Amino acid sequence: MGKLRLGYVGGGFMAQKVHLPNFASLPDVDLLALAEVREELGRKVQDRFGIPRLYRDHHELAADPDIDAVAVSAHFALQGDIARDCLLAGKDVFMEKPMAVSVEQGEKVLQAERESGKRLMIGHMKRYDAGNELFKATLDGFRESGEIGPITFARNHGFCGDWICGLDTPMDSTEEPYPPAPTVKPDWLPKEYLNSYLGYLQQYCHNVNLLRWFLNAGDDVTVKAVDLDKDGYTGVVLFEMNGVRASLESGSISHYRWDEHTQVYGKHGWLLTTAPPLLLKNVPAEVEVYRAGETQQVTRPIPKDRWSWSYKRQAEYFVRAVQSGEPFRTSAEDTLTDVRIFEEIYRIWLKQQGAL
Ligand SMILES: NC(=O)c1ccc[n+]([C@@H]2O[C@H](COP(=O)([O-])OP(=O)(O)OC[C@H]3O[C@@H](n4cnc5c(N)ncnc54)[C@H](O)[C@@H]3O)[C@@H](O)[C@H]2O)c1
């Protein structure tokens, strides 16, 4: 199979620091075109990465018949519409999270997938982390063998700190103004809560997405209890995911690293994965397996892909899946569940506040 001819939409922070360097480094990718509405920035990024074609916006790029697939990172309220247009123009698409800001917006994106027969993969890089893959494979194995007994509880603790970690990949900037982004929100959400909803969704859609994957929960998720501070961000949420009680602990701390781990308990042991700070390159999550019972034992298995970066593995996965037709692990349909869950959490929380 020949190289995948890729067009990239949006030359901002995530593009320059993460996705363009990653896609450009893959032997199976021909990074053919960039679209950037801020023209001067577009030219600078084109030069830096040696991208042959530059377009003024995603419509122009999507109309290029030489492009097989498109990757997008833009404002969270804009990128869903960009992805829709690219799907309808006949391209498979990779797009940064969140899948949508509201379920209604997400449904429109799914409709575009159905109409076009093309597919959208969402950037939830934690599912492509080599450590998390090892965790998931071990947990699936335990479920089958019964080795640590029935799964009794799962928790994700995610206190945000410094996620950029001094990443010194060079980046071009511009004085050109950002293009306006529409206000997209769930129609029931009072305007004054939009920013806190977005802050919470933007951050923790990753954590819920990871928990659902570990627990093979798909859309089988109910929000059981919500206890958040006035900021609508800090606190605890309890779920039932595929028959397992699961918790999400959220907050931030002035930590120079990133305080996040996920633990799944069985009757006779646990699995623990500790996340690397997001942009710390080539460091996968660390996994610990505790076997209780007769012989007490803690092991720390190392994934085969020892020095690897989840974002790069995600880019490789996208390219492979587009070329082979294998399903996307973070499909649009699957990740819409995360948006549904965040709407549900906020509905419950706002009722508690007397705001609904
Ligand atoms: N997965 C992660 O860990 C992670 C981390 C941070 C941000 N994100 C997500 O990444 C996305 C992008 O964030 P960012 O900080 O890179 O944004 P950014 O604003 O720095 O970059 C977006 C760029 O897109 C351009 N643009 C907008 N509309 C366009 C169009 N129609 N055609 C061409 N170019 C267009 C803008 O001019 C801008 O330069 C956000 O949705 C955010 O949720 C993900």
The ligand as an SDF file (V2000), in Angstrom:
LIG
                    3D

 44 48  0  0  0  0  0  0  0  0999 V2000
   -5.4360   15.6220   23.5610 N   0  0  0  0  0  0  0  0  0  0  0  0
   -4.8970   16.5520   24.3100 C   0  0  0  0  0  0  0  0  0  0  0  0
   -4.1410   16.2660   25.2190 O   0  0  0  0  0  0  0  0  0  0  0  0
   -5.1970   17.9910   24.0390 C   0  0  0  0  0  0  0  0  0  0  0  0
   -4.4620   18.9790   24.6910 C   0  0  0  0  0  0  0  0  0  0  0  0
   -4.7550   20.3120   24.4010 C   0  0  0  0  0  0  0  0  0  0  0  0
   -5.7360   20.6360   23.4790 C   0  0  0  0  0  0  0  0  0  0  0  0
   -6.4550   19.6440   22.8800 N   0  0  0  0  0  0  0  0  0  0  0  0
   -7.5080   19.9700   21.8770 C   0  0  0  0  0  0  0  0  0  0  0  0
   -6.8690   20.4250   20.7230 O   0  0  0  0  0  0  0  0  0  0  0  0
   -7.7180   21.3310   20.0380 C   0  0  0  0  0  0  0  0  0  0  0  0
   -6.8870   22.4440   19.4540 C   0  0  0  0  0  0  0  0  0  0  0  0
   -6.1990   23.1290   20.4660 O   0  0  0  0  0  0  0  0  0  0  0  0
   -4.9970   24.1260   20.1080 P   0  0  0  0  0  0  0  0  0  0  0  0
   -4.5100   24.6380   21.4190 O   0  0  0  0  0  0  0  0  0  0  0  0
   -4.0420   23.4970   19.1780 O   0  0  0  0  0  0  0  0  0  0  0  0
   -5.7840   25.3000   19.3340 O   0  0  0  0  0  0  0  0  0  0  0  0
   -5.1810   26.5660   18.6020 P   0  0  0  0  0  0  0  0  0  0  0  0
   -6.2210   27.6260   18.7110 O   0  0  0  0  0  0  0  0  0  0  0  0
   -3.7940   26.8600   19.0630 O   0  0  0  0  0  0  0  0  0  0  0  0
   -5.0820   26.1280   17.0590 O   0  0  0  0  0  0  0  0  0  0  0  0
   -6.1590   26.0290   16.2160 C   0  0  0  0  0  0  0  0  0  0  0  0
   -5.7850   26.6570   14.8600 C   0  0  0  0  0  0  0  0  0  0  0  0
   -6.8040   26.3600   13.9190 O   0  0  0  0  0  0  0  0  0  0  0  0
   -6.9220   27.4590   13.0190 C   0  0  0  0  0  0  0  0  0  0  0  0
   -8.2350   27.3530   12.3600 N   0  0  0  0  0  0  0  0  0  0  0  0
   -9.4630   27.5830   12.9060 C   0  0  0  0  0  0  0  0  0  0  0  0
  -10.4450   27.3550   11.9980 N   0  0  0  0  0  0  0  0  0  0  0  0
   -9.8330   26.9330   10.8650 C   0  0  0  0  0  0  0  0  0  0  0  0
  -10.3120   26.5260    9.5830 C   0  0  0  0  0  0  0  0  0  0  0  0
  -11.6230   26.5020    9.3040 N   0  0  0  0  0  0  0  0  0  0  0  0
   -9.4200   26.1550    8.6540 N   0  0  0  0  0  0  0  0  0  0  0  0
   -8.0800   26.1920    8.9340 C   0  0  0  0  0  0  0  0  0  0  0  0
   -7.5700   26.5700   10.1280 N   0  0  0  0  0  0  0  0  0  0  0  0
   -8.4350   26.9310   11.0900 C   0  0  0  0  0  0  0  0  0  0  0  0
   -6.7370   28.6720   13.9340 C   0  0  0  0  0  0  0  0  0  0  0  0
   -6.3540   29.8260   13.2270 O   0  0  0  0  0  0  0  0  0  0  0  0
   -5.6410   28.1750   14.8960 C   0  0  0  0  0  0  0  0  0  0  0  0
   -4.3550   28.5510   14.4710 O   0  0  0  0  0  0  0  0  0  0  0  0
   -8.8000   21.7560   21.0340 C   0  0  0  0  0  0  0  0  0  0  0  0
  -10.0410   21.2770   20.5870 O   0  0  0  0  0  0  0  0  0  0  0  0
   -8.4350   21.0740   22.3300 C   0  0  0  0  0  0  0  0  0  0  0  0
   -9.5570   20.4990   22.9630 O   0  0  0  0  0  0  0  0  0  0  0  0
   -6.1790   18.3490   23.1250 C   0  0  0  0  0  0  0  0  0  0  0  0
  1  2  1  0
  2  3  2  0
  2  4  1  0
  4  5  1  0
  4 44  2  0
  5  6  2  0
  6  7  1  0
  7  8  2  0
  8  9  1  0
  8 44  1  0
  9 10  1  0
  9 42  1  0
 10 11  1  0
 11 12  1  0
 11 40  1  0
 12 13  1  0
 13 14  1  0
 14 15  2  0
 14 16  1  0
 14 17  1  0
 17 18  1  0
 18 19  2  0
 18 20  1  0
 18 21  1  0
 21 22  1  0
 22 23  1  0
 23 24  1  0
 23 38  1  0
 24 25  1  0
 25 26  1  0
 25 36  1  0
 26 27  1  0
 26 35  1  0
 27 28  2  0
 28 29  1  0
 29 30  1  0
 29 35  2  0
 30 31  1  0
 30 32  2  0
 32 33  1  0
 33 34  2  0
 34 35  1  0
 36 37  1  0
 36 38  1  0
 38 39  1  0
 40 41  1  0
 40 42  1  0
 42 43  1  0
M  CHG  2   8   1  16  -1
M  END
$$$$
